[in-house]
Structure formats: structure tokens, C-alpha cells
């Protein structure tokens, strides 16, 4: 029960950080933390398949898509300033975070060894059990098919929009250079005509 409350606090705090972060990259980092905590919550519910899918699909694919969207939106705007080197200062906080994470991991493994594994609705991986592959596939391709397809469509529209915005910022839209060249040629001809008159 303590694990549930700790994960709940982490989930809520990371969700609030995601929507209140000052920079989009910080929002992506907070969303990564949220997805990781949700995967751990799935593991505590004996839904290992959902935990792995959460890490692979959301933390691996969707967050990479978000990072590419942020990178494309900020491309061509202005060069990034280099700023001071902050790498030497990060070793102490990173070491503390790693030690705390290892402490939690050792504690969780020691507690799991003493307590018998819980199976809420049956053996893990069996059909018609929460978190099993069969149950997940049945729900995804029957009851949840329309939301799944709508999500895919929204992500595709977002990617197309970002590519369009990125190309307009960079000035590489097909046909745009030809139009600009025609305008420049017409301006030169008008200036030459004015000079000869």
C-alpha cells in the first residue's frame, strides 16, 4: 500500500510539472517521469505486459516524437546560445538520485522476496486476467479500437503540421524559391527600366 501512495504522489507531481514547466523540454522530462512511474504501478498490479508496453511505446516512441516536434518547432528561429558548461555541477545531484533509486530498488527486492507474489485475478499471463496479452489485445481491438485509431490520426496530423511549420520557417517550401526568384527578377527589371528613363 505504501508503494501505491508513493507512486501516486510521483504521478501527480510529474503531471503537474508536465503542464506547468517553463520550457517544452522540461515538460518532456516530466512526462517521461510520469510514464516510468505508471509503468512501475503496472508492475505492482502484476501487469508486466502493460508495464513493458508503457515503456516501449510511450517512453520510447511517443516521447521521441515529442522531442522531434520541439526540435522542429525551434529550428530556424535563432541560433542557440552556448552558455556556461553545467556538466561538472550535475554529478552531485545525479549521484544522489542514483543512490536513492538504488536504495528503493534494494528495499523493493527485499520486500518482494519476503512476501508471496500477488496475483489479483489469476496467474500472470493467463487469458482473461488483468494485464495479460490476450486481455489487452481484446480490449484494444474491440472496445478501444476507435480511440486507438483517433489517437494515431491525431499524432499523424501533428507530425504533418510540425513538418509544414518547420519547412516554412526554413524557407524550403517547394515552389516558394521559384516565386521569390520571379519577384526578384521583376523588381530588377523595374529598377533597370526606371534607370533608363
JOJO-V920039 format. One record per residue. N is the residue number from 1. SS is DSSP state (H for helix, E for strand, C for the rest). D_FIRST is the distance of its C-alpha to the first C-alpha in whole Angstrom. Layout:
((N | SS | D_FIRST) (N | SS | D_FIRST))
//
This chain:
((1 | C | 0) (2 | H | 4) (3 | H | 5) (4 | H | 5) (5 | H | 7) (6 | H | 9) (7 | H | 10) (8 | H | 11) (9 | H | 13) (10 | H | 14) (11 | H | 15) (12 | H | 17) (13 | H | 19) (14 | H | 20) (15 | H | 21) (16 | H | 23) (17 | H | 24) (18 | H | 26) (19 | H | 28) (20 | H | 29) (21 | C | 30) (22 | C | 34) (23 | C | 34) (24 | H | 34) (25 | H | 33) (26 | H | 30) (27 | H | 29) (28 | H | 29) (29 | H | 27) (30 | H | 24) (31 | H | 24) (32 | H | 24) (33 | H | 21) (34 | H | 19) (35 | H | 20) (36 | H | 19) (37 | H | 15) (38 | H | 15) (39 | H | 16) (40 | H | 14) (41 | H | 11) (42 | H | 14) (43 | H | 14) (44 | H | 10) (45 | C | 11) (46 | C | 14) (47 | C | 17) (48 | H | 18) (49 | H | 22) (50 | H | 20) (51 | H | 19) (52 | H | 22) (53 | H | 24) (54 | H | 22) (55 | H | 23) (56 | H | 27) (57 | H | 27) (58 | H | 26) (59 | H | 26) (60 | H | 29) (61 | H | 31) (62 | H | 30) (63 | H | 30) (64 | H | 33) (65 | H | 35) (66 | H | 33) (67 | H | 35) (68 | H | 38) (69 | H | 38) (70 | H | 38) (71 | H | 40) (72 | H | 43) (73 | H | 43) (74 | C | 43) (75 | C | 46) (76 | C | 50) (77 | C | 49) (78 | C | 50) (79 | C | 49) (80 | C | 46) (81 | C | 47) (82 | C | 46) (83 | C | 45) (84 | C | 44) (85 | C | 43) (86 | C | 39) (87 | H | 38) (88 | H | 39) (89 | H | 36) (90 | H | 33) (91 | H | 33) (92 | H | 31) (93 | H | 29) (94 | H | 28) (95 | H | 28) (96 | H | 25) (97 | H | 23) (98 | H | 24) (99 | H | 23) (100 | H | 20) (101 | H | 19) (102 | H | 20) (103 | H | 18) (104 | H | 15) (105 | H | 16) (106 | H | 18) (107 | H | 14) (108 | H | 12) (109 | H | 16) (110 | H | 16) (111 | H | 12) (112 | H | 13) (113 | H | 16) (114 | H | 15) (115 | C | 13) (116 | C | 15) (117 | C | 14) (118 | C | 13) (119 | C | 15) (120 | C | 14) (121 | C | 18) (122 | C | 20) (123 | C | 21) (124 | C | 20) (125 | C | 23) (126 | C | 25) (127 | C | 26) (128 | C | 25) (129 | C | 21) (130 | C | 19) (131 | C | 19) (132 | C | 22) (133 | H | 26) (134 | H | 28) (135 | H | 25) (136 | H | 25) (137 | H | 29) (138 | H | 29) (139 | H | 27) (140 | H | 29) (141 | H | 32) (142 | H | 33) (143 | H | 31) (144 | C | 30) (145 | H | 33) (146 | H | 35) (147 | H | 32) (148 | H | 32) (149 | H | 35) (150 | H | 35) (151 | H | 33) (152 | H | 35) (153 | H | 38) (154 | H | 37) (155 | H | 36) (156 | H | 40) (157 | H | 41) (158 | H | 39) (159 | H | 41) (160 | H | 44) (161 | H | 44) (162 | H | 43) (163 | H | 46) (164 | H | 48) (165 | H | 47) (166 | H | 47) (167 | H | 51) (168 | H | 52) (169 | H | 51) (170 | H | 53) (171 | C | 56) (172 | C | 56) (173 | C | 56) (174 | C | 58) (175 | C | 62) (176 | H | 61) (177 | H | 63) (178 | H | 66) (179 | H | 66) (180 | H | 66) (181 | H | 69) (182 | H | 71) (183 | H | 70) (184 | H | 71) (185 | H | 74) (186 | H | 75) (187 | H | 75) (188 | H | 77) (189 | H | 80) (190 | H | 80) (191 | H | 80) (192 | H | 83) (193 | H | 85) (194 | H | 84) (195 | H | 86) (196 | H | 89) (197 | C | 90))
//
